[in-house]
Amino acid sequence: MVNRRQFTPEFKAQVVLELLSGAKSGAEACRERQINTALLSRWKTEFLQNAARAFKTEDQTSQEQARIAELERMVGRLTLELDIAKKASSMLSGNRSGSGKWS
């Protein structure tokens, strides 16, 4: 089995910034770091798509975190309710005799 190299986010950002700033061409960066041009292209695309996150304010982030916490609580509550309903259903169906009548 082939072990793939793992690259840190910092390393990826450094390589992409060298490319975008014009300090190195794509071919130079790939040759120096021994990476595939398709990989560098993917990193560049991902970097540019997520660039707006760098300017996100703390207020926006805290609102998103609050919404995530609210949804997680809701999922927990619904899971608990479903477990209770399943237990109640199994208890009720277990109290019937073979003829379908309550024992």
N, C-alpha and C positions, 0 to 999 in steps of 0.2 A: 504494500500500500504506500502511495506517495504522500509524504508529509508536505503540506502546503505552508508557505511562509505566512506569518501573521504580521501585519503592519499596524502600527499604532495610529490613532487619529492625528497625532502631532506630526508624524512622519509624512502621512498623506497630505496634510495641509502644507507642509514645508515644500514638498515636491510640486504641488499644484501652484503655490504662490511663486515659485521660481519660474514656472512655465508662464503664468499670467503676467508676471512683471517683465518678462523678456530676458531675464538673467540667463536662461538656458532655453534651448529649443526642446521640443518634445523628444526628438531623437537623442539629444545629449542626455537629458534627464533619464530616459529609459536605459541608455547604454551604461551610464554611471551607476545606476541603482539596480541594474539587471532585472528590469521589469518589462512587461509586455506593453506595447503601445495601446492596445485595447483596454488594458487595466488603467493606464494613466488617463485615457479618455473617459472611462467610467468615473474615476475619482474627480476629474474636472467637472463633469456634468453634475455629480452629486454635490460638489462644493458650491457650484453656482446656484443650484436649486435651493440649497439651504442657507444661502448668504443672508437672507432677510432675518433669520433667527438671531443673528449676531446683534441686531438692533432692537430686539424685542424688549419691552420694558418689564420691570419687576411686577408691576400691577397686572399686566396681561398674563404673565406666568403664574402669579398667585391665583388669578381667577380660574385659569385652566386647572390648576392643582385642586382648587376647591370643588370644581365640577367633577373631576375624576374621583375625589374622595366621596362626594355625594353619590355618584353612580356605584362605587364599590360598596357603600353601605346598603344601597337599594338591592344590589345583587345578593349580598349576604342575607338580608331580610327575606327576600323571595326564596332563596335556597332553604332557609330555615322553615318557612311556611310550607314549602313543597315537601320537605322531610316529614313534617308533622301530618300533613294530609295523607302521605303514603302510609305512615304508621297507623293512622286512624282507619284508613281504608282496609288495611290488612287485619286490624283487630276486629272490625265490623264483619268482614267476610269470614273470619275464623269462628265467629259465634253462631253461625248458621249450621243446622244439621244437614245431612245429605239430601233431604227433600226440599231444601231451600227455605225451611221455616226456622224461626229463631228457636234456639234451645233453652 
